Amino acid sequence: QVRLVESGGGLVQAGGSLTLSCAASGRTFSAYAMAWFRQAPGKEREFVARISSTGGSTYYADSVKGRFTISRDNAKNTVYLQMNGLKPEDTAVYYCSARAAVNYWGQGTQVTVSS
């Protein structure tokens, strides 16, 4: 069992920045690849970014490439999503997920970008 708690969401103007955090507890955090997803109202949940268990490789959705950065600190059992150049279309609930045979999910944190 892995418990995930996201934080850092909020309201920001277009062009602004936010950093989301996801704190993990339970089984060995460093064994899991981690990912961020988001879900906008009326839309399906979509992939945002992924990082390997060691942090050595990352992958991004085209819509956020060059603006968002995923990172992790295995000593702190935390994964981050640095979001720069935010756009109104980035407005969504952001979820972190531990990726394994069974995927674990946090409760989400709201990000709202005003135009």
All heavy atoms as an XYZ file, in Angstrom:
865
protein
N       0.841     -1.185      0.000
C       0.000      0.000      0.000
C       0.880      1.240      0.000
O       1.837      1.329      0.753
C      -0.907      0.010      1.239
C      -1.887      1.148      1.291
C      -3.100      0.902      0.413
O      -3.285     -0.214     -0.073
N      -3.886      1.921      0.214
N       0.543      2.186     -0.870
C       1.241      3.468     -0.929
C       0.193      4.556     -0.770
O      -0.820      4.560     -1.464
C       1.979      3.648     -2.272
C       2.612      5.037     -2.349
C       3.042      2.570     -2.446
N       0.445      5.449      0.147
C      -0.454      6.595      0.342
C       0.216      7.839     -0.206
O       1.378      8.116      0.094
C      -0.773      6.761      1.825
C      -1.671      5.656      2.372
C      -1.828      5.728      3.877
N      -0.595      5.396      4.555
C      -0.194      4.155      4.791
N      -0.901      3.124      4.381
N       0.946      3.948      5.441
N      -0.553      8.565     -0.999
C      -0.043      9.741     -1.681
C      -0.885     10.962     -1.322
O      -2.117     10.891     -1.372
C      -0.078      9.530     -3.199
C       0.678      8.305     -3.729
C       0.382      8.090     -5.207
C       2.172      8.460     -3.503
N      -0.222     12.061     -0.994
C      -0.915     13.295     -0.643
C      -0.311     14.437     -1.441
O       0.862     14.785     -1.252
C      -0.823     13.592      0.864
C      -1.540     14.905      1.176
C      -1.411     12.455      1.677
N      -1.128     15.026     -2.320
C      -0.680     16.156     -3.128
C      -0.913     17.473     -2.384
O      -1.835     17.589     -1.563
C      -1.431     16.215     -4.467
C      -1.302     14.992     -5.343
C      -2.446     14.026     -5.184
O      -3.076     14.024     -4.114
O      -2.723     13.273     -6.140
N      -0.097     18.457     -2.715
C      -0.272     19.804     -2.175
C       0.337     20.793     -3.153
O       1.051     20.407     -4.083
C       0.375     19.933     -0.800
O       1.769     19.691     -0.883
N       0.049     22.075     -2.930
C       0.668     23.127     -3.730
C      -0.217     23.734     -4.797
O       0.196     24.670     -5.486
N      -1.429     23.201     -4.955
C      -2.324     23.779     -5.942
C      -2.812     25.158     -5.505
O      -2.568     25.598     -4.381
N      -3.501     25.817     -6.420
C      -4.043     27.135     -6.087
C      -4.468     27.880     -7.327
O      -4.582     27.303     -8.410
N      -4.704     29.173     -7.133
C      -5.126     30.054     -8.211
C      -3.938     30.906     -8.644
O      -3.265     31.516     -7.802
C      -6.272     30.956     -7.732
C      -6.745     32.054     -8.675
C      -7.333     31.447     -9.946
C      -7.761     32.947     -7.977
N      -3.683     30.952     -9.937
C      -2.553     31.716    -10.458
C      -2.960     32.353    -11.782
O      -3.825     31.810    -12.496
C      -1.324     30.796    -10.632
C      -1.582     29.709    -11.666
C      -0.073     31.585    -10.950
N      -2.373     33.482    -12.088
C      -2.648     34.134    -13.367
C      -1.884     33.452    -14.500
O      -0.823     32.840    -14.271
C      -2.263     35.606    -13.295
C      -3.184     36.439    -12.421
C      -2.898     37.925    -12.521
O      -1.775     38.322    -12.816
N      -3.911     38.743    -12.275
N      -2.407     33.592    -15.684
C      -1.729     33.040    -16.855
C      -0.300     33.584    -16.924
O      -0.058     34.760    -16.671
C      -2.498     33.387    -18.121
N       0.620     32.694    -17.242
C       2.031     33.049    -17.274
C       2.751     32.811    -15.966
O       3.982     32.868    -15.909
N       1.998     32.534    -14.920
C       2.585     32.325    -13.608
C       3.111     30.914    -13.411
O       3.111     30.090    -14.335
N       3.556     30.651    -12.191
C       4.172     29.368    -11.860
C       3.589     28.796    -10.575
O       3.144     29.549     -9.701
C       5.684     29.539    -11.675
O       6.300     29.995    -12.858
N       3.615     27.497    -10.486
C       3.255     26.771     -9.274
C       4.130     25.534     -9.197
O       4.536     24.992    -10.231
C       1.794     26.317     -9.294
C       0.690     27.309     -8.957
C      -0.667     26.653     -9.156
C       0.832     27.831     -7.539
N       4.378     25.084     -7.974
C       5.060     23.814     -7.768
C       4.170     22.908     -6.944
O       3.789     23.261     -5.824
C       6.410     23.992     -7.064
O       7.261     24.802     -7.870
C       7.077     22.632     -6.862
N       3.834     21.779     -7.508
C       3.054     20.778     -6.798
C       3.991     19.782     -6.137
O       5.055     19.463     -6.671
C       2.131     20.034     -7.759
C       1.184     20.890     -8.599
C       0.288     19.990     -9.448
C       0.362     21.816     -7.744
N       3.574     19.298     -4.987
C       4.312     18.269     -4.274
C       3.404     17.081     -4.030
O       2.192     17.234     -3.887
C       4.827     18.790     -2.929
O       5.691     19.885     -3.097
N       4.009     15.914     -3.968
C       3.266     14.691     -3.656
C       4.104     13.895     -2.667
O       5.173     13.383     -3.024
C       3.006     13.890     -4.919
S       2.260     12.271     -4.642
N       3.630     13.816     -1.445
C       4.329     13.092     -0.387
C       3.798     11.676     -0.303
O       2.585     11.466     -0.259
C       4.150     13.810      0.937
N       4.715     10.730     -0.270
C       4.341      9.317     -0.248
C       4.692      8.680      1.080
O       5.696      9.018      1.703
C       5.046      8.576     -1.377
N       3.884      7.764      1.501
C       4.183      6.966      2.691
C       3.727      5.544      2.424
O       2.928      5.276      1.525
C       3.482      7.524      3.925
O       2.083      7.523      3.739
N       4.242      4.627      3.209
C       3.895      3.236      3.007
C       5.077      2.458      2.476
O       6.175      2.558      3.014
N       4.866      1.745      1.407
C       5.917      0.893      0.868
C       7.018      1.724      0.216
O       6.894      2.909      0.039
C       5.316     -0.109     -0.098
C       4.256     -0.989      0.558
C       3.767     -2.079     -0.343
N       4.800     -3.086     -0.592
C       4.594     -4.173     -1.315
N       3.410     -4.370     -1.885
N       5.552     -5.045     -1.510
N       8.083      1.125     -0.144
C       9.298      1.804     -0.572
C       9.044      2.721     -1.759
O       8.811      2.255     -2.874
C      10.375      0.782     -0.923
O      10.540     -0.109      0.171
C      11.684      1.472     -1.225
N       9.118      4.012     -1.502
C       8.850      5.021     -2.527
C       9.815      4.882     -3.690
O       9.420      4.986     -4.851
C       8.961      6.400     -1.885
C       8.849      7.537     -2.847
C       7.634      7.879     -3.402
C       9.969      8.290     -3.199
C       7.514      8.944     -4.283
C       9.867      9.352     -4.066
C       8.636      9.688     -4.613
N      11.074      4.627     -3.384
C      12.092      4.620     -4.432
C      11.954      3.450     -5.399
O      12.641      3.404     -6.413
C      13.491      4.594     -3.802
O      13.650      3.429     -3.012
N      11.071      2.527     -5.115
C      10.853      1.392     -6.011
C       9.891      1.728     -7.142
O       9.792      0.975     -8.121
C      10.332      0.195     -5.229
N       9.201      2.857     -7.031
C       8.127      3.179     -7.966
C       8.520      4.284     -8.935
O       9.068      5.315     -8.530
C       6.886      3.644     -7.210
C       6.223      2.573     -6.384
C       6.578      2.385     -5.058
C       5.241      1.759     -6.935
C       5.975      1.408     -4.291
C       4.630      0.781     -6.171
C       4.997      0.610     -4.857
O       4.388     -0.366     -4.112
N       8.180      4.088    -10.201
C       8.087      5.226    -11.093
C       6.887      6.044    -10.638
O       5.919      5.492    -10.100
C       7.914      4.773    -12.534
N       6.968      7.343    -10.838
C       5.895      8.234    -10.403
C       5.418      9.067    -11.583
O       6.187      9.352    -12.514
C       6.377      9.161     -9.294
C       6.800      8.442     -8.019
S       5.443      7.606     -7.202
C       4.409      9.008     -6.743
N       4.177      9.458    -11.524
C       3.620     10.244    -12.620
C       2.626     11.259    -12.090
O       2.088     11.116    -10.992
C       2.946      9.322    -13.633
N       2.425     12.276    -12.891
C       1.366     13.263    -12.649
C       0.343     13.149    -13.783
O       0.722     13.029    -14.957
C       1.924     14.676    -12.610
C       2.697     14.992    -11.380
C       4.050     14.909    -11.199
C       2.169     15.474    -10.131
N       4.387     15.284     -9.933
C       3.247     15.653     -9.254
C       0.887     15.781     -9.678
C       3.101     16.111     -7.946
C       0.730     16.233     -8.386
C       1.822     16.399     -7.533
N      -0.915     13.204    -13.390
C      -2.028     13.253    -14.326
C      -2.879     14.466    -13.970
O      -2.726     15.047    -12.884
C      -2.879     11.981    -14.227
C      -2.229     10.753    -14.786
C      -1.210     10.105    -14.096
C      -2.641     10.218    -15.993
C      -0.606      8.963    -14.608
C      -2.054      9.072    -16.517
C      -1.034      8.454    -15.816
N      -3.773     14.820    -14.849
C      -4.713     15.907    -14.547
C      -6.063     15.617    -15.175
O      -6.148     14.898    -16.176
C      -4.165     17.253    -15.010
C      -4.047     17.402    -16.519
C      -3.358     18.716    -16.854
N      -3.240     18.927    -18.301
C      -2.586     19.928    -18.856
N      -1.974     20.836    -18.104
N      -2.546     20.047    -20.180
N      -7.087     16.211    -14.574
C      -8.440     16.050    -15.085
C      -9.162     17.378    -15.012
O      -9.362     17.917    -13.918
C      -9.199     14.975    -14.310
C     -10.540     14.637    -14.915
C     -11.135     13.366    -14.338
O     -10.732     12.899    -13.271
N     -12.086     12.782    -15.048
N      -9.510     17.883    -16.172
C     -10.280     19.126    -16.264
C     -11.766     18.794    -16.224
O     -12.169     17.666    -16.544
C      -9.932     19.852    -17.556
N     -12.591     19.759    -15.835
C     -14.045     19.502    -15.766
C     -14.583     18.996    -17.094
O     -14.319     19.578    -18.148
C     -14.622     20.871    -15.417
C     -13.506     21.576    -14.717
C     -12.255     21.110    -15.380
N     -15.327     17.916    -17.036
C     -15.954     17.371    -18.230
C     -15.026     16.622    -19.154
O     -15.433     16.209    -20.246
N     -13.771     16.433    -18.734
C     -12.802     15.743    -19.583
C     -12.245     14.524    -18.868
O     -12.347     14.393    -17.655
C     -11.657     16.683    -19.969
C     -12.089     17.853    -20.839
C     -10.897     18.631    -21.331
C     -11.308     19.759    -22.267
N     -10.132     20.513    -22.772
N     -11.646     13.637    -19.650
C     -11.021     12.463    -19.065
C      -9.683     12.823    -18.426
O      -9.040     13.817    -18.790
C     -10.815     11.393    -20.149
C     -12.096     10.827    -20.708
C     -11.867      9.669    -21.664
O     -10.696      9.382    -21.974
O     -12.852      9.067    -22.100
N      -9.259     11.995    -17.494
C      -7.957     12.186    -16.872
C      -6.879     11.970    -17.932
O      -6.944     11.025    -18.716
C      -7.774     11.200    -15.717
C      -6.577     11.475    -14.849
C      -6.578     10.612    -13.606
N      -7.729     10.892    -12.740
C      -7.890     10.391    -11.527
N      -6.966      9.572    -11.031
N      -8.946     10.677    -10.821
N      -5.888     12.845    -17.948
C      -4.840     12.745    -18.951
C      -3.459     12.767    -18.320
O      -3.235     13.380    -17.269
C      -4.949     13.893    -19.971
C      -4.691     15.267    -19.419
C      -4.656     16.342    -20.496
O      -4.880     16.028    -21.683
O      -4.404     17.511    -20.155
N      -2.544     12.103    -18.987
C      -1.156     12.028    -18.548
C      -0.482     13.392    -18.685
O      -0.691     14.104    -19.668
C      -0.428     10.990    -19.390
C       1.059     11.005    -19.245
C       1.664     10.436    -18.135
C       1.854     11.612    -20.195
C       3.043     10.457    -17.999
C       3.221     11.639    -20.073
C       3.823     11.057    -18.962
N       0.352     13.723    -17.700
C       1.114     14.977    -17.743
C       2.614     14.702    -17.816
O       3.301     15.179    -18.717
C       0.808     15.852    -16.516
C       1.708     17.082    -16.501
C      -0.663     16.260    -16.499
N       3.134     13.927    -16.853
C       4.569     13.689    -16.802
C       4.845     12.429    -15.995
O       4.041     12.033    -15.151
C       5.299     14.879    -16.172
N       6.020     11.844    -16.259
C       6.425     10.617    -15.573
C       7.912     10.692    -15.283
O       8.688     11.275    -16.062
C       6.135      9.408    -16.463
C       6.591      8.062    -15.928
C       6.389      6.977    -16.962
N       6.933      5.690    -16.523
C       6.199      4.704    -16.049
N       4.899      4.838    -15.942
N       6.757      3.567    -15.673
N       8.310     10.077    -14.165
C       9.727     10.015    -13.803
C      10.038      8.607    -13.334
O       9.228      7.971    -12.644
C      10.063     11.074    -12.733
C      11.569     11.155    -12.486
C       9.305     10.830    -11.423
C      11.979     12.407    -11.691
N      11.204      8.118    -13.713
C      11.599      6.764    -13.328
C      11.867      6.680    -11.831
O      11.946      7.707    -11.139
C      12.843      6.348    -14.113
O      13.942      7.178    -13.764
N      12.022      5.473    -11.341
C      12.200      5.262     -9.907
C      13.464      5.951     -9.377
O      13.482      6.435     -8.247
C      12.251      3.771     -9.584
O      13.323      3.145    -10.278
N      14.498      6.018    -10.199
C      15.744      6.658     -9.773
C      15.784      8.142    -10.108
O      16.691      8.849     -9.670
C      16.950      5.996    -10.447
O      16.830      6.192    -11.870
C      17.009      4.509    -10.137
N      14.835      8.593    -10.908
C      14.856      9.985    -11.370
C      15.698     10.197    -12.604
O      15.825     11.324    -13.079
N      16.239      9.120    -13.150
C      17.150      9.241    -14.274
C      16.500      9.510    -15.609
O      17.172      9.953    -16.549
N      15.225      9.256    -15.705
C      14.543      9.533    -16.965
C      13.180     10.132    -16.703
O      12.520      9.803    -15.716
C      14.413      8.269    -17.809
O      13.597      7.320    -17.174
N      12.792     11.021    -17.598
C      11.507     11.700    -17.492
C      10.822     11.695    -18.851
O      11.473     11.557    -19.895
C      11.675     13.148    -17.016
O      12.561     13.842    -17.911
C      12.230     13.215    -15.610
N       9.517     11.866    -18.817
C       8.728     11.882    -20.051
C       7.559     12.815    -19.828
O       6.984     12.841    -18.734
C       8.254     10.464    -20.367
C       7.507     10.354    -21.666
C       8.178     10.409    -22.883
C       6.131     10.205    -21.689
C       7.491     10.325    -24.084
C       5.437     10.113    -22.883
C       6.130     10.167    -24.065
O       5.447     10.078    -25.250
N       7.222     13.596    -20.875
C       6.193     14.622    -20.736
C       5.173     14.535    -21.862
O       5.497     14.162    -23.001
C       6.823     16.016    -20.772
C       7.783     16.278    -19.647
C       9.128     16.010    -19.775
C       7.318     16.796    -18.433
C      10.010     16.243    -18.735
C       8.190     17.039    -17.383
C       9.538     16.749    -17.543
O      10.399     16.988    -16.501
N       3.962     14.926    -21.540
C       2.962     15.134    -22.585
C       3.386     16.318    -23.437
O       4.001     17.271    -22.939
C       1.602     15.396    -21.962
N       3.061     16.271    -24.708
C       3.448     17.359    -25.609
C       2.896     18.703    -25.142
O       3.531     19.742    -25.327
C       2.957     17.068    -27.021
C       3.757     15.957    -27.703
O       4.864     15.642    -27.224
O       3.261     15.406    -28.697
N       1.740     18.679    -24.523
C       1.082     19.926    -24.118
C       1.818     20.665    -23.012
O       1.590     21.861    -22.819
C      -0.350     19.636    -23.663
O      -0.353     18.715    -22.590
N       2.704     19.978    -22.290
C       3.415     20.628    -21.176
C       4.922     20.636    -21.373
O       5.640     21.257    -20.573
C       3.076     19.963    -19.834
C       1.571     19.897    -19.619
C       3.692     18.571    -19.718
N       5.401     19.989    -22.417
C       6.843     19.884    -22.638
C       7.458     21.280    -22.766
O       6.927     22.140    -23.469
C       7.094     19.071    -23.902
C       8.474     18.476    -24.021
C       8.550     17.536    -25.213
C       7.637     16.338    -25.061
N       7.755     15.392    -26.186
N       8.539     21.492    -22.039
C       9.205     22.783    -22.056
C       8.680     23.758    -21.023
O       9.308     24.792    -20.771
N       7.549     23.461    -20.419
C       6.965     24.344    -19.395
C       6.953     23.688    -18.020
O       7.112     24.371    -17.007
C       5.532     24.726    -19.773
C       5.417     25.478    -21.076
C       3.991     25.986    -21.297
N       3.009     24.914    -21.391
C       1.941     24.804    -20.583
N       1.732     25.704    -19.627
N       1.083     23.812    -20.757
N       6.740     22.380    -17.976
C       6.649     21.651    -16.712
C       7.899     20.799    -16.514
O       8.472     20.284    -17.482
C       5.435     20.729    -16.700
C       4.100     21.414    -16.646
C       3.968     22.786    -16.816
C       2.943     20.680    -16.412
C       2.730     23.407    -16.768
C       1.697     21.271    -16.358
C       1.591     22.642    -16.547
N       8.278     20.613    -15.243
C       9.408     19.760    -14.903
C       9.033     18.848    -13.744
O       8.609     19.335    -12.694
C      10.640     20.587    -14.516
O      10.992     21.464    -15.588
C      11.826     19.671    -14.203
N       9.183     17.559    -13.955
C       8.942     16.592    -12.891
C      10.275     16.224    -12.257
O      11.288     16.077    -12.954
C       8.198     15.340    -13.413
C       7.767     14.436    -12.263
C       9.035     14.591    -14.450
C       6.839     13.299    -12.696
N      10.278     16.079    -10.941
C      11.484     15.682    -10.230
C      11.068     14.908     -8.988
O       9.896     14.886     -8.627
C      12.334     16.898     -9.861
O      11.625     17.764     -8.992
N      12.043     14.307     -8.347
C      11.740     13.546     -7.129
C      12.928     13.608     -6.183
O      14.083     13.779     -6.600
C      11.391     12.097     -7.467
C      12.519     11.275     -8.027
C      12.003      9.919     -8.540
N      11.474      9.095     -7.465
C      10.660      8.056     -7.666
N      10.275      7.734     -8.904
N      10.234      7.340     -6.640
N      12.604     13.442     -4.920
C      13.610     13.349     -3.869
C      13.299     12.081     -3.090
O      12.383     12.075     -2.254
C      13.559     14.593     -2.975
C      14.661     14.615     -1.937
O      15.210     13.531     -1.623
O      14.967     15.695     -1.434
N      14.033     11.025     -3.377
C      13.724      9.742     -2.728
C      14.030      9.757     -1.233
O      13.453      8.986     -0.471
C      14.476      8.609     -3.424
C      13.860      8.253     -4.767
O      12.735      8.671     -5.078
N      14.570      7.495     -5.574
N      14.911     10.632     -0.814
C      15.196     10.746      0.625
C      14.017     11.353      1.375
O      13.837     11.103      2.572
C      16.444     11.584      0.842
N      13.221     12.152      0.661
C      12.059     12.793      1.275
C      10.745     12.134      0.867
O       9.670     12.619      1.225
C      12.024     14.278      0.897
C      13.186     15.079      1.456
C      13.053     16.550      1.093
C      14.199     17.364      1.698
N      14.090     18.804      1.356
N      10.835     11.061      0.079
C       9.633     10.368     -0.385
C       8.650     11.328     -1.056
O       7.434     11.281     -0.812
C       8.926      9.639      0.770
C       9.648      8.380      1.188
O      10.716      8.056      0.655
N       9.097      7.679      2.154
N       9.182     12.203     -1.900
C       8.354     13.246     -2.491
C       8.658     13.383     -3.983
O       9.826     13.321     -4.390
C       8.577     14.591     -1.786
O       8.285     14.442     -0.397
C       7.680     15.670     -2.367
N       7.610     13.597     -4.753
C       7.747     13.918     -6.169
C       7.152     15.305     -6.390
O       6.199     15.694     -5.705
C       7.073     12.849     -7.059
C       5.588     12.760     -6.803
C       7.355     13.105     -8.537
N       7.749     16.038     -7.313
C       7.366     17.429     -7.547
C       6.956     17.627     -9.001
O       7.385     16.904     -9.905
C       8.535     18.362     -7.240
C       9.102     18.208     -5.856
C      10.210     17.399     -5.622
C       8.521     18.869     -4.772
C      10.735     17.245     -4.355
C       9.040     18.722     -3.500
C      10.142     17.907     -3.296
O      10.651     17.760     -2.037
N       6.155     18.657     -9.217
C       5.850     19.103    -10.571
C       5.975     20.626    -10.583
O       5.122     21.318    -10.038
C       4.460     18.669    -11.017
C       4.128     18.988    -12.473
C       4.990     18.129    -13.411
C       2.645     18.768    -12.760
N       7.057     21.103    -11.177
C       7.256     22.534    -11.337
C       6.551     22.951    -12.613
O       6.854     22.434    -13.696
C       8.748     22.857    -11.417
C       9.058     24.308    -11.769
C       8.692     25.282    -10.665
O       8.965     25.020     -9.491
N       8.076     26.383    -11.013
N       5.632     23.902    -12.493
C       4.834     24.344    -13.632
C       5.091     25.817    -13.895
O       4.791     26.655    -13.039
C       3.344     24.094    -13.370
C       3.033     22.650    -12.983
S       1.266     22.341    -12.807
C       0.909     23.349    -11.355
N       5.649     26.109    -15.043
C       5.925     27.477    -15.454
C       5.102     27.824    -16.691
O       4.628     26.925    -17.397
C       7.409     27.646    -15.772
C       8.299     27.383    -14.580
O       7.949     27.695    -13.446
N       9.462     26.803    -14.835
N       4.937     29.096    -16.938
C       4.200     29.514    -18.128
C       2.798     28.947    -18.174
O       2.322     28.515    -19.220
N       2.124     28.982    -17.033
C       0.797     28.353    -16.961
C      -0.207     29.046    -17.869
O      -0.168     30.277    -18.053
C       0.306     28.346    -15.521
C       0.965     27.268    -14.646
C       0.802     27.591    -13.165
C       0.386     25.914    -14.971
N      -1.090     28.233    -18.428
C      -2.120     28.686    -19.343
C      -3.492     28.329    -18.773
O      -3.605     27.382    -18.003
C      -1.953     28.002    -20.699
C      -0.586     28.171    -21.329
C      -0.472     27.362    -22.607
C       0.892     27.498    -23.249
N       1.011     26.691    -24.500
N      -4.536     29.053    -19.159
C      -5.877     28.696    -18.674
C      -6.235     27.237    -18.955
O      -6.919     26.603    -18.138
C      -6.781     29.657    -19.445
C      -5.928     30.862    -19.671
C      -4.550     30.312    -19.922
N      -5.752     26.681    -20.039
C      -6.058     25.288    -20.359
C      -5.337     24.289    -19.460
O      -5.584     23.092    -19.539
C      -5.753     24.979    -21.825
C      -4.358     25.372    -22.279
C      -4.343     26.728    -22.974
O      -5.006     27.674    -22.474
O      -3.644     26.844    -24.007
N      -4.455     24.775    -18.601
C      -3.822     23.907    -17.593
C      -4.707     23.734    -16.365
O      -4.379     22.942    -15.473
C      -2.476     24.472    -17.152
C      -1.444     24.474    -18.269
O      -1.370     23.492    -19.023
O      -0.712     25.479    -18.383
N      -5.808     24.462    -16.299
C      -6.726     24.352    -15.168
C      -7.276     22.929    -15.080
O      -7.823     22.392    -16.042
C      -7.884     25.346    -15.326
O      -7.365     26.677    -15.247
C      -8.925     25.141    -14.238
N      -7.090     22.323    -13.906
C      -7.507     20.941    -13.705
C      -7.225     20.538    -12.270
O      -6.545     21.263    -11.530
C      -6.752     20.004    -14.652
N      -7.723     19.380    -11.895
C      -7.275     18.724    -10.680
C      -6.079     17.856    -11.062
O      -6.159     17.065    -12.006
C      -8.378     17.864    -10.045
C      -7.837     17.147     -8.806
C      -9.581     18.725     -9.680
N      -4.986     18.044    -10.340
C      -3.751     17.324    -10.627
C      -3.579     16.185     -9.615
O      -3.700     16.402     -8.400
C      -2.562     18.265    -10.577
C      -2.459     19.132    -11.808
C      -3.373     20.157    -12.051
C      -1.458     18.917    -12.756
C      -3.308     20.930    -13.192
C      -1.374     19.696    -13.904
C      -2.307     20.696    -14.112
O      -2.230     21.469    -15.259
N      -3.276     15.010    -10.140
C      -3.125     13.810     -9.324
C      -1.716     13.245     -9.502
O      -1.201     13.188    -10.630
C      -4.112     12.736     -9.753
C      -5.563     13.103     -9.640
C      -6.236     13.723    -10.686
C      -6.270     12.827     -8.476
C      -7.569     14.062    -10.588
C      -7.609     13.149     -8.362
C      -8.251     13.765     -9.415
O      -9.580     14.085     -9.306
N      -1.127     12.798     -8.429
C       0.094     12.027     -8.575
C      -0.256     10.547     -8.465
O      -1.275     10.172     -7.878
C       1.167     12.416     -7.567
S       0.845     11.955     -5.870
N       0.598      9.729     -9.041
C       0.338      8.299     -9.099
C       1.639      7.535     -8.996
O       2.628      7.874     -9.663
C      -0.361      7.960    -10.415
O      -0.576      6.567    -10.534
N       1.650      6.507     -8.184
C       2.764      5.563     -8.122
C       2.454      4.440     -9.103
O       1.388      3.810     -9.021
C       2.931      5.017     -6.710
N       3.380      4.207    -10.013
C       3.113      3.293    -11.138
C       3.696      1.924    -10.859
O       4.898      1.754    -10.642
C       3.712      3.878    -12.417
C       3.379      5.344    -12.641
C       1.886      5.620    -12.626
N       1.239      5.136    -13.830
C      -0.078      5.131    -14.023
N      -0.883      5.555    -13.083
N      -0.576      4.682    -15.157
N       2.833      0.934    -10.874
C       3.248     -0.437    -10.608
C       2.187     -1.344    -11.217
O       1.333     -0.905    -11.983
C       3.388     -0.657     -9.106
N       2.249     -2.621    -10.878
C       1.211     -3.542    -11.345
C      -0.157     -3.055    -10.875
O      -1.153     -3.169    -11.594
C       1.491     -4.943    -10.833
N      -0.181     -2.519     -9.681
C      -1.353     -1.799     -9.175
C      -0.942     -0.345     -9.008
O       0.023     -0.053     -8.313
C      -1.832     -2.364     -7.829
C      -2.970     -1.519     -7.272
C      -2.256     -3.811     -7.987
N      -1.639      0.554     -9.664
C      -1.298      1.967     -9.567
C      -1.991      2.604     -8.370
O      -3.157      2.338     -8.099
C      -1.725      2.699    -10.840
C      -0.973      2.207    -12.058
O       0.226      1.951    -11.998
N      -1.668      2.072    -13.174
N      -1.256      3.441     -7.675
C      -1.798      4.150     -6.532
C      -2.012      5.614     -6.911
O      -1.233      6.188     -7.682
C      -0.838      4.048     -5.344
C      -0.634      2.631     -4.869
C       0.444      1.878     -5.304
C      -1.535      2.042     -3.984
C       0.635      0.578     -4.876
C      -1.361      0.743     -3.547
C      -0.276      0.011     -3.996
O      -0.098     -1.277     -3.575
N      -3.046      6.218     -6.291
C      -3.416      7.585     -6.634
C      -3.588      8.419     -5.377
O      -4.062      7.921     -4.348
C      -4.741      7.604     -7.406
C      -4.658      6.933     -8.730
C      -4.887      5.608     -8.986
C      -4.328      7.533     -9.989
N      -4.711      5.353    -10.327
C      -4.373      6.509    -10.970
C      -4.001      8.823    -10.379
C      -4.099      6.761    -12.318
C      -3.724      9.068    -11.720
C      -3.776      8.053    -12.669
N      -3.238      9.704     -5.494
C      -3.568     10.635     -4.445
C      -4.974     11.178     -4.638
O      -5.689     10.800     -5.574
N      -5.354     12.118     -3.767
C      -6.711     12.663     -3.798
C      -6.839     13.838     -4.751
O      -7.941     14.258     -5.078
C      -7.132     13.088     -2.386
C      -6.670     14.476     -1.953
C      -5.181     14.586     -1.708
O      -4.465     13.595     -1.620
N      -4.677     15.813     -1.620
N      -5.694     14.379     -5.190
C      -5.707     15.472     -6.143
C      -5.590     16.840     -5.499
O      -5.931     17.026     -4.330
N      -5.087     17.781     -6.286
C      -5.009     19.178     -5.850
C      -5.432     20.060     -7.024
O      -5.041     19.823     -8.167
C      -3.588     19.527     -5.357
O      -3.582     20.856     -4.820
C      -2.549     19.430     -6.453
N      -6.244     21.064     -6.719
C      -6.825     21.906     -7.760
C      -5.834     22.981     -8.201
O      -5.254     23.691     -7.370
C      -8.099     22.575     -7.251
C      -8.732     23.562     -8.222
C      -9.362     22.862     -9.422
O     -10.089     21.887     -9.272
N      -9.103     23.374    -10.621
N      -5.678     23.110     -9.504
C      -4.909     24.199    -10.099
C      -5.843     24.978    -11.008
O      -6.470     24.404    -11.901
C      -3.708     23.665    -10.900
C      -3.036     24.802    -11.679
C      -2.717     22.979     -9.974
N      -5.950     26.279    -10.743
C      -6.799     27.140    -11.557
C      -5.951     28.275    -12.118
O      -5.289     28.986    -11.352
C      -7.958     27.713    -10.737
O      -8.721     26.636    -10.180
C      -8.868     28.568    -11.610
N      -5.977     28.415    -13.428
C      -5.197     29.456    -14.104
C      -6.170     30.444    -14.724
O      -6.966     30.084    -15.593
C      -4.279     28.862    -15.173
C      -3.402     29.954    -15.780
C      -3.417     27.748    -14.594
N      -6.098     31.677    -14.263
C      -6.993     32.708    -14.774
C      -6.345     33.450    -15.944
O      -5.128     33.623    -15.999
C      -7.341     33.693    -13.670
O      -6.182     34.361    -13.218
N      -7.199     33.884    -16.861
C      -6.680     34.585    -18.054
C      -6.592     36.078    -17.824
O      -7.043     36.600    -16.820
C      -7.579     34.289    -19.247
O      -8.902     34.687    -18.955
